[in-house]
Amino acid sequence: MATYKLNVNNKVLTVDADPDTPMLWVLRDHLNLVGTKFGCGIAQCGACTIHFNGFATRSCQLQVSEVKDSKITTIEGLSKEGTHPVQQARARWTYRNAAIAKAAR
């Protein structure tokens, strides 16, 4: 276990994690930022995409030890009010899929 100071969504946060822990699990399990999703685990589907120093990066393949002083933005960090187009599209997609699943029961 090691301690890391991470710049996530313009906040400096401290986490204790194994150096080889993927950022996906640091975000979800340690920081409770669950907007970043697990999809395939091999960086192909894009469900785990974050902005890493401004570049789209698959967080399932980025180890916490590689982050250092980098800036990370998750879907939660795009806007506090949830008004960013990506956040709105995600909300519509989630609502639609929930409605479909409910109708199938």
C-alpha positions in Angstrom: 0.0 0.0 0.0 1.1 3.5 -0.8 -0.4 7.0 -0.4 -1.1 9.1 -3.5 -2.2 12.7 -3.8 -4.4 12.9 -7.0 -5.8 15.9 -8.8 -9.2 14.7 -9.7 -11.9 17.0 -11.0 -9.9 20.0 -9.7 -9.6 18.7 -6.2 -6.5 17.3 -4.6 -7.5 13.9 -3.0 -5.4 11.4 -1.0 -5.8 7.7 -1.4 -4.1 4.6 -0.1 -3.8 2.0 -2.8 -1.5 -0.7 -4.2 0.8 0.9 -6.9 -0.6 -1.4 -9.6 -4.3 -0.6 -8.9 -6.0 0.6 -12.1 -7.3 4.2 -11.8 -10.8 2.8 -12.6 -10.9 1.1 -9.3 -9.3 4.0 -7.4 -11.9 6.3 -8.8 -14.8 3.9 -8.1 -13.8 2.1 -4.9 -11.6 4.6 -3.1 -13.1 8.0 -4.2 -16.7 6.9 -4.9 -16.7 8.4 -8.3 -18.8 5.8 -10.0 -19.6 7.5 -13.3 -16.5 5.9 -14.8 -17.7 2.4 -15.7 -16.1 -1.0 -16.1 -16.7 -2.5 -19.5 -14.1 -4.8 -21.0 -11.0 -4.4 -18.8 -8.7 -4.4 -21.9 -9.1 -0.7 -23.0 -11.3 -1.5 -26.0 -14.8 -0.4 -25.2 -14.3 3.1 -23.7 -16.6 2.7 -20.7 -13.8 3.6 -18.4 -12.6 6.7 -20.3 -11.3 9.6 -18.3 -9.4 12.8 -19.3 -5.7 12.4 -18.2 -3.9 15.7 -18.7 -6.6 16.6 -21.3 -6.3 13.4 -23.3 -8.9 10.6 -23.4 -7.4 7.7 -21.5 -8.8 4.3 -20.6 -8.6 4.1 -16.8 -8.7 0.3 -16.7 -5.2 0.3 -18.0 -3.7 3.3 -16.1 -2.1 2.4 -12.8 -2.4 4.8 -9.9 1.4 4.8 -9.6 1.6 6.3 -13.1 -0.6 9.3 -12.4 1.8 11.4 -10.3 1.0 15.2 -10.6 -1.4 14.7 -13.6 -4.8 16.2 -13.9 -7.7 13.7 -14.1 -11.3 14.7 -15.1 -14.1 12.2 -14.8 -17.6 12.5 -16.1 -18.6 13.9 -12.7 -16.1 16.7 -13.2 -17.4 18.0 -16.5 -19.9 20.2 -14.7 -21.1 20.4 -11.1 -24.7 20.8 -12.2 -24.8 17.9 -14.7 -25.4 20.2 -17.6 -22.5 19.1 -19.8 -23.8 17.4 -23.0 -21.9 14.1 -22.1 -23.5 14.0 -18.7 -27.0 14.7 -20.2 -26.5 12.0 -22.8 -25.4 9.5 -20.1 -28.5 10.4 -18.0 -30.8 9.8 -20.9 -29.1 6.5 -21.8 -29.4 5.3 -18.2 -33.0 6.4 -17.9 -33.9 4.7 -21.2 -32.2 1.4 -20.2 -33.9 1.4 -16.8 -37.3 1.9 -18.5 -36.6 -1.0 -20.9 -35.4 -3.3 -18.1 -38.5 -2.4 -16.0 -40.8 -3.1 -19.0 -39.2 -6.5 -19.5 -40.1 -7.7 -16.0 
